[in-house]
Amino acid sequence: MHLVPRDGDLPPLPAWAAGPPENEIPVPLPVHAVLARTDDVAVALVGAHVHSTGVTLDLAVRRRRDDPGTPDLFTLVEGLDNRHRRGSLPGRLLLGVELADGSVATNADPGTGLGDDAPRLGDRGGQGGGRTVDKTLWLTPVPPDGEVVVVCACEALGVPETRTVLPAIAFGEARDRVVVLWPVEPQREDAGPPEPPPDLPAGGWFERALGTPDAPDVPDAPDVPDAPDVPDAPEGPRPPA
């Protein structure tokens, strides 16, 4: 929960929660690697872009055929269980990075209890279906220069744990070339336009009960009198015995 200052501006979020800055043009990195491949599944890193506060990693996940015995590919990549809770699905796609300074980050850990400057590998959403999924991850902060080891596994898809070493990357030089378009504008609380009052019959009970402005003070609806008692019909003559 974020407290809203009196002027309506929301306080800035930490980089891992805010995502890629919207006021920047990032710098692409020449990274491309197949992280895991079986006869039926492939996971590849197909791109990366450096921002001032982190790096986006673009993944391509492909499946040869549908398997009724496992969740669909999108569900496994996103890690959503049957309650749409992210990260709690058994056998989901797991990804992690080992950075040049020895620090690690993984999408299996939401980072609870970590400081804002600790490495995190967050989710920025994806799209796809049963056989094709494209997904973006958000690594913060910008890593130190050097090699990056990417670890991948997906038990439900039969993908064993793999390690892929990306050659030394000059993250710092790329960050220096990020184009900042303009200062960051604070996010503002948007309550939306006020809802119009309900369309009610003028002068009636509903208008008065809901306190519609300028509603006339109308009397209560008259009580409906009880129906008068109807005497029992007289008995007719009895038939002869």
VENHU-V232123 format. One record per backbone hydrogen bond with DSSP energy under -0.5 kcal/mol. NH is the residue of the N-H (numbers start at 1). CO is the residue of the C=O. E is the energy in kcal/mol with one decimal. If there is no record, write none. Layout:
NH_CO_E + NH_CO_E
This chain:
5_3_-0.6 + 5_9_-1.3 + 8_5_-1.8 + 10_187_-3.6 + 11_3_-0.7 + 17_14_-1.0 + 18_14_-2.5 + 19_15_-1.7 + 24_21_-0.8 + 25_179_-2.5 + 26_24_-0.6 + 27_50_-2.1 + 28_26_-0.5 + 29_48_-2.7 + 31_29_-2.1 + 33_45_-2.3 + 35_33_-0.8 + 35_43_-1.8 + 36_43_-1.9 + 38_41_-3.1 + 42_62_-2.2 + 43_36_-2.8 + 44_60_-2.4 + 45_33_-3.3 + 46_44_-0.7 + 46_58_-2.4 + 47_58_-0.8 + 48_29_-0.6 + 49_56_-1.7 + 50_27_-3.1 + 51_54_-3.3 + 55_139_-2.7 + 56_49_-2.5 + 57_137_-2.4 + 58_47_-2.9 + 59_57_-0.5 + 59_135_-3.5 + 60_44_-2.5 + 61_133_-3.0 + 62_42_-2.6 + 63_131_-2.4 + 64_40_-3.2 + 70_67_-2.0 + 73_130_-0.6 + 74_129_-1.2 + 76_72_-1.8 + 77_73_-2.5 + 78_74_-2.6 + 79_75_-1.6 + 80_75_-1.3 + 81_85_-1.4 + 84_81_-2.3 + 86_84_-0.6 + 87_79_-1.3 + 88_79_-0.8 + 88_85_-1.0 + 89_79_-0.9 + 90_88_-0.5 + 92_89_-1.4 + 93_76_-2.3 + 94_153_-3.5 + 96_151_-2.1 + 97_105_-2.7 + 98_149_-2.5 + 99_103_-2.9 + 102_99_-2.1 + 105_97_-1.7 + 107_95_-2.3 + 109_106_-1.0 + 114_111_-2.2 + 118_115_-1.4 + 120_140_-2.5 + 121_106_-0.5 + 122_120_-0.6 + 122_138_-2.9 + 124_136_-2.4 + 127_134_-2.4 + 129_132_-2.4 + 133_61_-2.4 + 134_127_-2.8 + 135_59_-2.0 + 136_125_-2.2 + 137_57_-2.7 + 138_122_-2.5 + 139_55_-3.1 + 139_137_-0.5 + 140_120_-2.2 + 140_138_-0.6 + 146_169_-1.7 + 148_166_-1.5 + 149_98_-2.4 + 150_148_-0.5 + 150_164_-3.1 + 151_96_-2.7 + 151_149_-0.5 + 152_162_-1.9 + 153_94_-1.9 + 154_159_-2.3 + 155_92_-0.5 + 156_91_-1.6 + 157_154_-0.7 + 158_155_-1.5 + 159_154_-2.8 + 160_158_-0.7 + 162_152_-2.7 + 164_150_-2.5 + 166_148_-3.3 + 166_164_-0.6 + 169_146_-1.7 + 171_169_-1.6 + 174_170_-1.8 + 175_171_-2.6 + 176_172_-1.8 + 177_173_-0.6 + 177_174_-1.1 + 178_175_-1.3 + 179_25_-1.9 + 180_178_-0.7 + 181_23_-2.9 + 181_179_-0.7 + 182_23_-0.7 + 189_8_-2.2 + 191_189_-0.8 + 200_198_-0.9 + 204_201_-1.4 + 208_204_-1.8 + 209_205_-3.1 + 210_206_-2.1 + 211_208_-0.9 + 212_207_-2.0 + 215_212_-1.8 + 218_216_-1.1 + 225_223_-0.6 + 231_229_-0.6
